[in-house]
Amino acid sequence: MGLDHHHHHQGREAEARTSPEFVQANVRVARLSVLTALTLALLKLAAVIVTGSLSIAAALADSIMDIVASSVNFFAVRLAGQPADQEHHYGHGKAEGIAGLAQGLIIGFLGLFLLFEGAHRISSQHGELEFTGFGIVVMAISLVASAWIGWLLLRTAKRTGSVALKADAAHYTSDIWMNAGVLGSLVAVRLTGLSWIDGAVSCVVALVVLRTAIHVLRRSAGELMDTSLSEDQIGTIRQVIAEGVPEASNVHRLRTRKSGPDIFVDMHVGFDRGLSFPEAHRLSEKVRLVVEQALPGAQVHVHADPHPFLPGDDPWHEPGD
């Protein structure tokens, strides 16, 4: 039987990604996202009542969806930040993937709503707007607020590795387009009196929103399905092992997956069969460390195999490629 060394460890980088500081940052920004969506919804509700604008009504529906999506993310990042427990040995990172999936569906329904609303507005030539100046001010505020909170969400997501916050940032990015479109429509209608302009802009915005929804859904579904890391990341793993641990004769049975801020990597590594067990253990730990340093948030499991692998070393399995 060959050397059998199994080790599960969360490195310093992984600890940083799930540290209380990063978890609190995720929760703080997610809470701010909910409050921003709620404030903009109240502003747009007032604008709908005052102006009677269908385009602002569509924007209000989006803000209501923002509140739902941001609330889902707020609870998801709180859950994803919890450490592993007896029922969840691999942590709670997939809560973020579920939140991203839910948000992708919300964005998709929003896109369809805007598409149908835009088509209706093009075909309908009635319904003059009142006090459009107030509506323009509200949509300008919404545009600035969406750009600011989207930038803050994306910056925090890049720092903490939060999938849910990244999905929320994508949602607010679509809001920038929508708010700009509605704002432009209100200005154009105020200047020309042509109500179909709002409908045309809404259709364009809807296509952008649907594209964003598909992107978020694919990314979140891939994480929930334990899709492996990218070829570039896998290449990085092999490269850092080859450069940092030249004693590693070959790396095989390499498996990877992502769960929220955590990356899981397990592999078999061949070492000279003449090495002592303590030396093979030391080299296995070295492999683990170089991979964890190269991939922040990685939790690496290394199994040491003798090299060359001879008949009888393992009667049940032969090492893979």
MARGUTI-674191 format. One record per residue (C-alpha): residue number from 1; x, y, z. Coordinates in Angstrom, 3 decimals. Layout:
REM MARGUTI-674191
SITE  nr        X        Y        Z
SITE NUM        X        Y        Z
...
This chain:
REM MARGUTI-674191
SITE  nr        X        Y        Z
SITE   1    0.000    0.000    0.000
SITE   2    1.329    3.409   -0.889
SITE   3    1.770    6.321    1.448
SITE   4   -1.643    7.643    2.467
SITE   5   -1.577   11.216    3.664
SITE   6   -4.839   13.151    3.847
SITE   7   -4.909   16.682    5.160
SITE   8   -7.654   19.273    5.287
SITE   9   -6.574   22.777    6.157
SITE  10   -7.814   26.295    5.738
SITE  11   -4.853   28.544    4.998
SITE  12   -4.261   32.096    6.052
SITE  13   -5.751   33.500    2.842
SITE  14   -8.889   31.374    3.262
SITE  15   -9.214   32.522    6.861
SITE  16   -8.928   36.116    5.670
SITE  17  -11.782   35.632    3.206
SITE  18  -14.091   34.331    5.944
SITE  19  -12.666   36.509    8.721
SITE  20  -15.100   38.469   10.919
SITE  21  -13.868   41.694    9.305
SITE  22  -14.825   40.553    5.776
SITE  23  -18.102   38.993    6.934
SITE  24  -19.051   42.243    8.665
SITE  25  -18.102   44.202    5.524
SITE  26  -20.403   41.976    3.426
SITE  27  -23.295   42.333    5.875
SITE  28  -22.804   46.106    6.236
SITE  29  -22.868   46.748    2.478
SITE  30  -25.769   44.329    1.950
SITE  31  -27.770   46.212    4.605
SITE  32  -26.944   49.523    2.900
SITE  33  -28.148   48.049   -0.398
SITE  34  -31.528   47.206    1.143
SITE  35  -31.890   50.715    2.611
SITE  36  -30.937   52.337   -0.715
SITE  37  -33.503   50.287   -2.634
SITE  38  -36.188   51.129   -0.073
SITE  39  -35.438   54.869   -0.238
SITE  40  -35.494   54.941   -4.051
SITE  41  -38.765   52.989   -4.089
SITE  42  -40.419   55.577   -1.850
SITE  43  -39.115   58.433   -4.049
SITE  44  -40.384   56.747   -7.221
SITE  45  -43.768   56.050   -5.614
SITE  46  -44.124   59.760   -4.899
SITE  47  -43.096   60.560   -8.490
SITE  48  -45.668   58.125   -9.928
SITE  49  -48.433   59.716   -7.847
SITE  50  -47.410   63.243   -8.881
SITE  51  -46.641   62.694  -12.583
SITE  52  -48.683   59.644  -13.594
SITE  53  -45.661   58.391  -15.538
SITE  54  -45.731   54.740  -16.676
SITE  55  -41.965   54.753  -17.135
SITE  56  -41.416   55.766  -13.506
SITE  57  -43.972   53.092  -12.524
SITE  58  -41.765   50.539  -14.281
SITE  59  -38.764   51.949  -12.414
SITE  60  -40.754   51.654   -9.162
SITE  61  -41.427   47.969   -9.890
SITE  62  -37.694   47.523  -10.355
SITE  63  -36.981   49.164   -7.002
SITE  64  -39.480   46.860   -5.291
SITE  65  -37.631   43.931   -6.852
SITE  66  -34.381   45.505   -5.659
SITE  67  -35.702   45.403   -2.109
SITE  68  -36.540   41.699   -2.430
SITE  69  -33.225   40.831   -4.094
SITE  70  -31.112   42.913   -1.713
SITE  71  -32.927   41.419    1.276
SITE  72  -32.165   37.921   -0.021
SITE  73  -28.505   38.900   -0.403
SITE  74  -28.402   40.450    3.071
SITE  75  -29.449   37.172    4.693
SITE  76  -27.313   35.128    2.268
SITE  77  -24.036   36.882    3.137
SITE  78  -24.817   36.549    6.851
SITE  79  -25.375   32.802    6.392
SITE  80  -22.422   32.335    4.018
SITE  81  -20.110   33.969    6.560
SITE  82  -20.883   31.394    9.231
SITE  83  -18.096   28.858    9.837
SITE  84  -18.456   25.146    9.165
SITE  85  -20.526   23.231   11.701
SITE  86  -21.647   19.674   12.398
SITE  87  -24.326   19.805    9.709
SITE  88  -22.287   21.760    7.122
SITE  89  -18.711   20.458    7.100
SITE  90  -17.831   22.570    4.067
SITE  91  -19.282   25.793    5.426
SITE  92  -22.287   27.761    4.141
SITE  93  -20.804   29.351    1.016
SITE  94  -23.461   27.963   -1.342
SITE  95  -26.001   30.300    0.267
SITE  96  -24.472   32.984   -1.938
SITE  97  -24.955   30.856   -5.052
SITE  98  -28.618   30.348   -4.164
SITE  99  -29.022   34.104   -3.633
SITE 100  -27.393   34.792   -7.004
SITE 101  -29.771   32.322   -8.674
SITE 102  -32.797   33.977   -7.073
SITE 103  -31.542   37.389   -8.107
SITE 104  -30.943   36.266  -11.690
SITE 105  -34.572   35.141  -11.885
SITE 106  -35.754   38.476  -10.465
SITE 107  -33.677   40.388  -13.027
SITE 108  -35.027   38.164  -15.814
SITE 109  -38.662   38.788  -14.869
SITE 110  -37.866   42.493  -14.637
SITE 111  -36.445   42.450  -18.164
SITE 112  -39.562   40.757  -19.541
SITE 113  -41.768   43.241  -17.678
SITE 114  -39.887   46.199  -19.163
SITE 115  -40.069   44.643  -22.634
SITE 116  -43.849   44.234  -22.518
SITE 117  -44.290   47.627  -20.849
SITE 118  -42.173   49.253  -23.557
SITE 119  -44.177   47.600  -26.349
SITE 120  -47.405   48.774  -24.733
SITE 121  -46.077   52.298  -24.452
SITE 122  -45.093   52.344  -28.151
SITE 123  -48.577   51.247  -29.228
SITE 124  -50.373   53.581  -26.819
SITE 125  -50.402   57.257  -27.737
SITE 126  -52.435   58.534  -24.783
SITE 127  -51.602   59.469  -21.214
SITE 128  -49.935   62.853  -20.945
SITE 129  -47.501   63.388  -18.094
SITE 130  -47.765   66.096  -15.472
SITE 131  -45.022   67.742  -13.436
SITE 132  -42.338   65.953  -15.463
SITE 133  -39.700   68.143  -13.823
SITE 134  -40.270   66.363  -10.503
SITE 135  -39.995   62.994  -12.235
SITE 136  -36.744   64.033  -13.899
SITE 137  -35.266   65.061  -10.531
SITE 138  -36.286   61.749   -8.920
SITE 139  -34.814   59.687  -11.771
SITE 140  -31.588   61.727  -11.670
SITE 141  -31.277   60.956   -7.952
SITE 142  -31.990   57.284   -8.680
SITE 143  -29.315   57.224  -11.388
SITE 144  -26.640   58.652   -9.085
SITE 145  -27.670   56.447   -6.152
SITE 146  -27.653   53.265   -8.292
SITE 147  -24.205   54.057   -9.664
SITE 148  -22.851   54.712   -6.164
SITE 149  -24.288   51.610   -4.472
SITE 150  -23.347   49.418   -7.455
SITE 151  -19.744   50.644   -7.280
SITE 152  -19.658   50.068   -3.505
SITE 153  -21.095   46.542   -3.859
SITE 154  -18.615   45.585   -6.592
SITE 155  -15.643   46.985   -4.662
SITE 156  -16.649   45.060   -1.541
SITE 157  -17.329   41.868   -3.536
SITE 158  -13.835   41.994   -5.078
SITE 159  -12.272   42.480   -1.649
SITE 160  -14.236   39.769    0.164
SITE 161  -14.973   37.336   -2.687
SITE 162  -18.749   37.547   -2.156
SITE 163  -20.768   36.067   -5.041
SITE 164  -24.049   37.469   -3.684
SITE 165  -22.727   41.034   -3.532
SITE 166  -21.304   40.667   -7.047
SITE 167  -24.762   39.598   -8.271
SITE 168  -26.312   42.539   -6.425
SITE 169  -23.787   44.859   -8.101
SITE 170  -24.814   43.448  -11.496
SITE 171  -28.429   44.230  -10.612
SITE 172  -27.620   47.838   -9.777
SITE 173  -25.587   48.080  -12.997
SITE 174  -28.755   47.185  -14.900
SITE 175  -30.529   49.825  -12.793
SITE 176  -28.096   52.460  -14.087
SITE 177  -29.156   51.664  -17.636
SITE 178  -32.816   51.631  -16.710
SITE 179  -32.711   54.872  -14.736
SITE 180  -30.758   56.583  -17.519
SITE 181  -33.268   55.333  -20.090
SITE 182  -36.268   56.495  -18.094
SITE 183  -34.597   59.835  -17.355
SITE 184  -33.803   60.343  -21.040
SITE 185  -37.370   59.399  -21.953
SITE 186  -38.851   61.918  -19.538
SITE 187  -36.610   64.660  -20.878
SITE 188  -37.439   63.748  -24.490
SITE 189  -41.178   63.573  -23.822
SITE 190  -41.020   66.937  -22.008
SITE 191  -39.274   68.514  -25.044
SITE 192  -41.182   66.829  -27.905
SITE 193  -44.455   65.520  -26.477
SITE 194  -43.884   62.121  -28.198
SITE 195  -44.959   59.483  -25.680
SITE 196  -43.699   56.502  -27.741
SITE 197  -40.073   57.485  -26.954
SITE 198  -40.476   56.048  -23.456
SITE 199  -41.602   52.735  -24.915
SITE 200  -38.662   52.477  -27.299
SITE 201  -36.147   53.224  -24.549
SITE 202  -37.819   50.689  -22.242
SITE 203  -37.394   47.938  -24.841
SITE 204  -33.662   48.683  -25.173
SITE 205  -33.264   48.682  -21.395
SITE 206  -35.151   45.389  -21.174
SITE 207  -32.700   43.669  -23.533
SITE 208  -29.757   44.875  -21.429
SITE 209  -31.455   43.642  -18.261
SITE 210  -32.180   40.220  -19.782
SITE 211  -28.533   39.870  -20.839
SITE 212  -27.447   40.629  -17.262
SITE 213  -29.942   38.084  -15.922
SITE 214  -28.555   35.316  -18.128
SITE 215  -25.003   36.118  -17.002
SITE 216  -25.920   36.017  -13.287
SITE 217  -27.938   32.808  -13.700
SITE 218  -25.123   31.000  -15.504
SITE 219  -22.515   32.006  -12.918
SITE 220  -24.678   31.099   -9.918
SITE 221  -25.899   27.825  -11.409
SITE 222  -22.310   26.870  -12.233
SITE 223  -21.301   27.321   -8.614
SITE 224  -24.254   25.325   -7.306
SITE 225  -23.379   22.526   -9.754
SITE 226  -19.780   22.424   -8.454
SITE 227  -18.303   23.561  -11.759
SITE 228  -14.505   23.334  -11.703
SITE 229  -12.252   26.370  -11.659
SITE 230  -11.225   27.935  -14.963
SITE 231   -8.463   26.440  -17.082
SITE 232   -6.272   29.419  -16.174
SITE 233   -6.717   28.773  -12.448
SITE 234   -6.035   25.060  -12.848
SITE 235   -2.954   25.943  -14.885
SITE 236   -1.863   28.246  -12.059
SITE 237   -2.188   25.372   -9.561
SITE 238    0.037   23.114  -11.658
SITE 239    2.529   25.914  -12.303
SITE 240    3.002   26.935   -8.656
SITE 241    3.468   23.302   -7.649
SITE 242    6.044   22.724  -10.397
SITE 243    7.940   25.891   -9.431
SITE 244    7.530   25.730   -5.656
SITE 245    7.822   21.991   -5.052
SITE 246   10.136   20.466   -7.674
SITE 247   10.113   17.188   -5.697
SITE 248    6.494   16.656   -6.802
SITE 249    6.872   14.160   -9.657
SITE 250    3.303   14.406  -10.943
SITE 251   -0.077   15.838  -10.019
SITE 252   -3.150   13.755  -10.818
SITE 253   -6.805   13.338   -9.817
SITE 254   -6.949   17.133   -9.484
SITE 255  -10.483   18.240   -8.573
SITE 256  -11.697   21.769   -7.867
SITE 257  -14.932   23.538   -6.980
SITE 258  -16.072   26.881   -5.562
SITE 259  -18.528   27.609   -2.745
SITE 260  -19.083   31.314   -2.088
SITE 261  -15.778   32.790   -0.905
SITE 262  -14.225   29.321   -0.508
SITE 263  -12.335   27.296   -3.102
SITE 264  -11.906   23.555   -2.577
SITE 265   -8.998   21.729   -4.208
SITE 266   -8.026   18.102   -3.768
SITE 267   -5.305   16.208   -5.605
SITE 268   -2.903   13.265   -5.591
SITE 269    0.796   14.141   -5.800
SITE 270    3.565   11.645   -6.536
SITE 271    6.807   11.787   -4.510
SITE 272    9.931    9.619   -4.758
SITE 273    9.067    6.267   -3.188
SITE 274   12.340    6.225   -1.289
SITE 275   11.318    9.196    0.896
SITE 276   10.451    8.663    4.542
SITE 277    6.880    9.257    5.681
SITE 278    7.809   12.482    7.586
SITE 279    9.546   13.848    4.471
SITE 280    6.556   13.011    2.246
SITE 281    4.331   14.715    4.803
SITE 282    6.535   17.826    4.756
SITE 283    6.420   18.029    0.966
SITE 284    2.635   17.492    0.946
SITE 285    2.279   20.443    3.309
SITE 286    4.512   22.498    1.047
SITE 287    2.262   21.707   -1.927
SITE 288   -0.770   22.757    0.106
SITE 289    0.820   26.041    1.135
SITE 290    1.944   27.112   -2.344
SITE 291   -1.544   26.454   -3.754
SITE 292   -3.291   28.309   -0.914
SITE 293   -0.961   31.277   -1.394
SITE 294   -1.719   31.335   -5.139
SITE 295   -5.503   31.016   -4.726
SITE 296   -6.946   33.182   -1.925
SITE 297   -9.773   31.367   -0.171
SITE 298   -8.504   27.899   -1.148
SITE 299   -8.826   24.885    1.132
SITE 300   -6.464   22.223   -0.180
SITE 301   -6.405   18.476    0.405
SITE 302   -3.239   16.612   -0.676
SITE 303   -2.859   12.831   -0.949
SITE 304    0.729   11.609   -1.363
SITE 305    1.436    8.706   -3.747
SITE 306    4.752    6.862   -4.194
SITE 307    6.472    7.509   -7.539
SITE 308    6.875    5.473   -9.619
SITE 309    3.606    3.802   -8.684
SITE 310    4.254    0.041   -8.781
SITE 311    1.836   -2.897   -9.034
SITE 312    0.674   -3.828   -5.567
SITE 313    1.038   -0.302   -4.114
SITE 314   -2.730    0.053   -4.316
SITE 315   -4.667   -3.064   -5.369
SITE 316   -7.901   -1.111   -5.925
SITE 317   -6.847    1.981   -7.863
SITE 318   -4.194    3.153  -10.233
SITE 319   -3.196    6.852  -10.245
SITE 320   -4.807    8.905  -12.987
SITE 321   -3.219   11.372  -15.375
